[in-house]
């Protein structure tokens, strides 16, 4: 497999797929440029080698072409500033051949939002609501064919392809996967960010130091079933936290008051416990909870056993006994994966459990464990608690990371790795 470090970009035009889908306020000011900063090492290496950059990204979910709200023109100045060169802008990504051909070594251009073209995602657009199944199938077939043409067109702009967009690696889109078919193995590679993400996933999923502990939090068990099932074939300890705790507690016959619960998933919860037992996985459930008499930061609170929550009260976070149990398991681990808070961490009065988990992960990391935090709100947690730089790796990909943990092959990774 080609690597960005081994490739000399001198005199080469590189098509670099990045994820510049940054949040912006109503005046199109970037409110968080993490994703832009994350791609800079790759972009700078290519320029430093004497290559030229064709930078491509999506932004939001446009439904037409063009769609001013989702134009990437709003980020050109910021990208130029961060990159230290004047980035040109091409306002139609499908009509960029001339501008790309004119690029000189050390120059960069940014293509307009790839998703202005339905071909990028390969999903039909503008189908009538009452379209028949045949019409839907025909539209799907047509867009799949033109998606390949679109990928070929994008590939024709460049001499080599670099994918640094982990956030979209789980999508088989034209610019994230199909495009790679038009470059030989020596001319396609991951960028630095993708490399980091891929090696973090490998450390968790294949090259695992034991004991391996996963902490799964968040609101619902239903959104994490496939992940938990796959983790039960990999981990030594599986800590269940957050709102899904109460589905397990109720399934085991406990009283959960008005806590969040998925009544149709009680059997599933019991099945997961059985599977854990069969696989020799230590499933760690909460023993106590911080409960509240309303879903509010200012509600009255108390600590109770997790299976003795009175009517009218709901579990909002784990309690101190559970914090200690979780921390002990985490501190004795050599590989740690954290996805999802232990409670309603958005309310300051219910952050304690998530903070305790974060601190235990930091301590384990200091003692040599590999820790990966990712997939949504746990990233917000480590940022909120100021410990993002004290864990081994914070993933930039939400859905992509979760699909990787589920054990799925990510098209953006497979397209390069083969
Ligand atoms: P997820 O997107 O599934 O990772 O869920 C994250 C959300 O779960 C956060 O917004 C938390 O507030 C929420 N959450 C965690 N614990 C609880 C709980 N005990 N009750 C209700 N929501 C919770």
Boltz pocket constraint, residues with backbone or C-beta under 6 A from the ligand:
constraints:
  - pocket:
      binder: B
      contacts: [[A, 217], [A, 218], [A, 219], [A, 220], [A, 223], [A, 241], [A, 242], [A, 243], [A, 244], [A, 260], [A, 315], [A, 316], [A, 317], [A, 339], [A, 340], [A, 341], [A, 342], [A, 343], [A, 344], [A, 345], [A, 346], [A, 375], [A, 376], [A, 377]]
      max_distance: 6.0
